[in-house]
Amino acid sequence: MSENEKETASTMIFAVRTTTGQERNVAKLVAARVEMNKIPIKAILVPETLRGYIFVEADGPHFVEKAIAGIKHVRSRVPGIVSFSEIERYIVRKPIIEELSENDIVEITGGPFKGMRAKITRIDKTKEEVILELLEATFTLPITVHSDYVKLVERAEKKGGET
């Protein structure tokens, strides 16, 4: 067995189904049990974007079973091993500005225009800012907002004959 195969075999990631919204509580309870009983669990991942699941890194499935047995809000351990490439997207967070494009409809999540919907007219990726046109305003007034303060609501339709 080569060094790379040994490393791959010793780091297996397992998915555990939980009650939606209880992922953090389950992770805390599992972590407490792991610490108390000295179960060889290496890591517990609670992805923000994936509801109803946590990921546990351990040497084998029996360690995960021992760690989650009888814990409230644990539904089951998903059979099989989860590859690192599958959970990598939950670890590496892509900036919101990468997902936005012109004419998308967004909701402003902070500042004086919080809660208002707007259409993106221009994107400045270097400053991470978007220039918006408020949809709910009586006249069009371009405003500049940092991309962290917008949430994508609706994508612009891409057509072949777009003008």
C-alpha positions in Angstrom: 0.0 0.0 0.0 1.5 3.4 -1.0 1.7 6.4 1.2 -1.2 8.2 -0.7 -3.5 5.1 -0.3 -2.8 4.9 3.4 -3.7 8.6 3.8 -6.9 8.1 1.8 -7.9 5.0 3.7 -7.4 6.7 7.1 -9.5 9.8 6.3 -13.0 8.7 5.5 -15.9 11.2 5.6 -19.4 10.0 6.5 -22.7 11.9 6.1 -25.2 11.9 9.0 -28.8 12.8 8.4 -30.3 15.1 11.1 -33.6 17.0 11.7 -33.5 20.1 9.5 -32.5 23.1 11.6 -30.8 21.0 14.3 -27.5 20.4 12.6 -25.4 22.6 15.0 -27.1 21.1 18.1 -26.4 17.5 16.8 -22.7 18.5 16.0 -22.3 19.9 19.6 -23.8 16.8 21.1 -21.6 14.5 19.0 -18.5 16.5 19.8 -19.3 16.3 23.5 -19.7 12.5 23.3 -16.5 12.1 21.2 -14.6 14.1 23.9 -16.1 12.2 26.8 -15.7 8.7 25.4 -12.4 9.3 23.5 -13.9 8.2 20.2 -11.4 8.7 17.3 -13.4 11.2 15.3 -11.2 13.8 13.5 -13.6 16.4 12.4 -17.3 17.4 12.3 -18.5 19.7 9.5 -21.8 21.6 9.6 -22.3 23.2 6.2 -24.5 26.4 6.2 -25.9 25.8 2.7 -26.8 22.1 3.2 -29.7 21.6 5.6 -30.4 18.3 7.4 -26.9 16.9 7.1 -23.6 17.0 9.0 -20.3 15.4 7.9 -18.1 13.4 10.2 -14.5 12.4 9.5 -13.4 9.2 11.1 -11.3 6.0 10.6 -14.4 3.8 10.1 -18.2 3.8 10.1 -18.4 2.0 13.4 -16.8 5.1 15.2 -19.5 7.3 13.6 -22.2 4.9 14.7 -20.9 4.9 18.2 -20.7 8.7 18.3 -24.3 9.3 17.0 -26.1 6.4 18.7 -29.1 7.6 20.8 -28.5 11.3 20.1 -31.7 13.3 19.7 -32.4 14.8 16.2 -30.1 12.2 14.5 -32.0 10.4 11.8 -29.4 8.0 10.4 -25.9 7.6 9.0 -26.0 7.7 5.2 -24.5 4.5 3.9 -21.2 4.7 2.1 -18.3 7.2 2.1 -18.5 10.8 0.9 -15.6 11.9 -1.3 -13.8 15.1 -0.4 -14.6 16.5 -3.8 -18.3 16.3 -3.0 -18.1 18.3 0.2 -15.4 20.7 -1.0 -18.1 23.1 -2.3 -19.4 23.5 1.2 -16.0 24.3 2.6 -14.8 26.8 0.0 -17.2 29.7 -0.1 -17.6 31.4 -3.4 -18.1 35.2 -3.2 -21.6 36.3 -4.1 -20.3 38.6 -6.8 -19.3 35.6 -8.9 -22.9 34.4 -9.1 -24.4 37.8 -10.0 -24.8 39.1 -13.5 -26.4 42.2 -15.1 -30.2 42.4 -15.1 -30.5 39.9 -12.2 -33.1 40.8 -9.6 -31.7 41.1 -6.0 -32.9 42.0 -2.6 -30.9 44.4 -0.5 -30.0 42.9 2.9 -28.4 45.9 4.6 -28.3 49.7 4.8 -31.1 52.2 4.3 -32.6 50.3 1.4 -32.8 47.0 3.3 -35.7 44.8 2.1 -36.1 46.5 -1.2 -35.7 44.7 -4.6 -33.5 46.1 -7.3 -32.2 45.2 -10.8 -28.4 45.1 -11.3 -27.3 47.5 -14.0 -23.5 47.2 -13.6 -21.0 45.1 -11.7 -17.6 46.3 -10.5 -15.8 43.1 -9.6 -12.6 44.9 -8.6 -14.4 46.9 -5.8 -16.9 44.1 -5.2 -19.7 46.5 -5.8 -23.0 46.4 -7.8 -24.8 49.3 -9.2 -28.6 48.9 -8.8 -31.8 50.4 -9.9 -34.5 50.2 -7.3 -37.7 48.5 -8.6 -39.9 49.9 -5.9 -38.8 53.6 -6.4 -41.0 56.0 -8.3 -38.0 57.2 -10.4 -34.9 55.4 -11.4 -32.0 56.3 -9.2 -28.8 54.3 -9.5 -27.3 53.3 -6.2 -24.0 51.5 -5.5 -24.0 48.7 -2.9 -21.3 46.3 -1.7 -22.0 42.8 -3.1 -22.2 41.4 0.5 -25.4 43.4 1.0 -27.4 41.8 -1.9 -29.2 38.5 -2.1 -30.0 37.0 -5.5 -33.8 36.6 -5.9 -34.2 36.0 -9.7 -31.8 35.4 -12.5 -32.1 37.4 -15.7 -33.3 35.3 -18.7 -30.6 34.6 -21.2 -31.8 34.6 -24.7 -30.0 33.9 -28.0 -31.2 37.2 -29.6 -30.6 39.4 -26.6 -30.1 43.1 -27.4 
